[in-house]
Every structure is written in structure tokens, then in C-alpha cells.
Amino acid sequence: MFSGIVEEMATVTAIKKYQGNIDFTLRCSFTSELGIDQSIAHNGVCLTVVDIDGDTYTTTAMKETLDRSNLGLLKVGDKVNVERSMKMNGRLDGHIVQGHVDQTAKCVGMEDADGSTYFEFEYPFDKAMARRGYFTVDKGSVTVNGVSLTVCEPTDNSFKVAIIPYTRENTNFCDMQVGSVVNLEFDILGKYIARLHDFS
């Protein structure tokens, strides 16, 4: 489980494709603290450390993960938001994030907010998925590229988030532009409530 509070941006140093899988090798400051089989969120996707070599580590993404996320678009040199799994005795500074990306969205707008920035994202609307909790609500939580954010101005297939300068500088929102593809994880609490409604 994660909180959506990004620790830093890791840099992709190598990409190896084989069959339906891709191995991503990344460099970050806490590589020396990692262990094999450890879970790390990459742009919000929970992946397992399979190899460590000096200041780099490697994870594997399978076809299902690649189909649902933006990881297949990564190139060597790209910055990836990373977060290690939560310690159970720690504070939940963001919200409950599983690291199970639901789908991707596209950035369709950026607007200055007197020092901060509004980013607008759009995703394909599916009525059946919405009934299962795959939607956003005003002032609710959503995870964008692994970042826990508060929703504003939601519609059936879009929403906005306000990004303060610190978050923009310390996550890959710094490289985001109109047309960028991001990973979404909708709020797990909303999914459970939607599921309970099916039984009522």
C-alpha cells in the first residue's frame, strides 16, 4: 500500500523488452536501501524489484500492466515518480493508494493559478466502469502518476487538479504538457461504496 506522496523522481537508465514483458532499470538516491522483492510505485504502478546493481535497480512490467498504464511509453532518460510502500506505523499524508493503475488519461489543459497550476485531464468514459467506482468527485482523491491529489471540477470523463510549485518541481509534473499521458488510480473507497450499492 502507498500514500501517493512521491519520494523522488528516478531516472530510467535501460529498457529491455522480452516476450510480453519489459524490464526497466532505474537510478535513484535510495537504491542502496532496497531489497529484492521490495514493492515500489512507479508513476503509481506497484512493481517488484528483481535486481540491484550498484546505484540502479530493475523491475519488470507484464503485458496487463503495460496495457493499463503509461509505462510502455517510457524512454531512457525519462523521469519516473517513485514511492516505497508505506510503513504501517507511519502517517497517511496522502490517501490510500494501492498501486493498481486503473487506466490512463491525457492532459488536455494547463492554466496558471496565481503561482500554482491547474492541470486538466480527460479519460474515456465507460458507464459500466463508472458504476463500479471508476470516476472522480469534487474534493475527492485521485492518484495521477502516483501523486495523491484533490479533484476539482469533475465531469463524466474529466477533472482538474491544482499543483503547487513544490509538487511541480519535485515530481514529473515538471515535464508535463498538453498531450502527456498519465496513469490514474481512482479512490478505492469510492470503488467499495459503488460495489456495496450493487448489493443494496
Secondary structure, 3 states (H helix, E strand, C coil): CECCCCCEEEEEEEEEEECCEEEEEEECCCHHHCCCCCEEEECCEEEEEEEEECCEEEEEECHHHHHHCCHHHCCCCCEEEEEECCCCCCCCCCCCECCCCCEEEEEEEEEEECCEEEEEEECCCCHHHHHCCCCCCCCCEEEECCEEEECECCCCCEEEEEECHHHHHHCHHHHCCCCCEEEEEECHHHHHHHHHHHHC
